[in-house]
């Protein structure tokens, strides 16, 4: 711990401070959006979007190596593919519900495959592992500005439309009869998730971002009474996991993203097992 604090105070290693600030900002997105993903049971959709992102990253790297303009960056490619995946999934989900799983799996596989193919054909060396598993210590000041802006937007939208989000999350049909624009909310949620995934994959990577969008919220669901409480508790848990994982990974020289997810997974499993044990004890008492 002392070593991490010394690095944090050392002006010659600003990447440690960037990582810590990024962890705090990411915790809000993981907690708030993760709660909506968990309650609406769209983890599969979010997973498909996150894995499709690799296709955009690979294409951008390939085009850049072939002389494309400087504005053709991996983040832009990821954003384009993520938004395309979100729009495709929402269109299929709204018009052909029975084909939703097929489209999700197709986008998942095609996006990953395209990314690997484009990276393989990119001159030089493009390591897909850095994008799949991320590196929170490589977060730049520009990344923090984007992350802060998205966090602010999400907080404002949730504060302004919380009642609509809550109604649409638990009973879409009833919410629609009350005049809640459930279709617009669903589309907006997927688009925000798509943008968040593009930014958050820098921290824990494409493969692990979906874990952090579900594990803290899933854990919070065991002791939260409503959606607002779940968002708050999931944000606190995400903050604890992110900062603790960063400190542990620094001390033991381990990949930060993997450590963060392992901590979140361990706590989730602990709560899940505890609930099963408590349920069995209650059943014995009643019998």
Secondary structure, 3 states (H helix, E strand, C coil): CHHHHHHHHCCCCHHHHHHHHHHHHHHHHHHHHHHHHHHHCCHHHHHHHHHHHHHHHHHHHHHHHCCCCCCCCHHHHHHHHHHHHHHHHHHHHHHCHHHHHHHHHHHHHHHHHHHHHHHHHCCCCCCHHHHHHCCHHHCCHHHHHHHHHHHHHHHHHHHHHHHHHHHHHHCHHHHHHCCCCHHHHHHHHHHHHHHHHHHHHHHHHHHHHHHHCCHHHHHHCCCCCCHHHHHHHHHHHHHHHHHHHHHHHHHHCCCHHHHHHHHHHHHHHHHHHHHHHHHHHHHHHHC
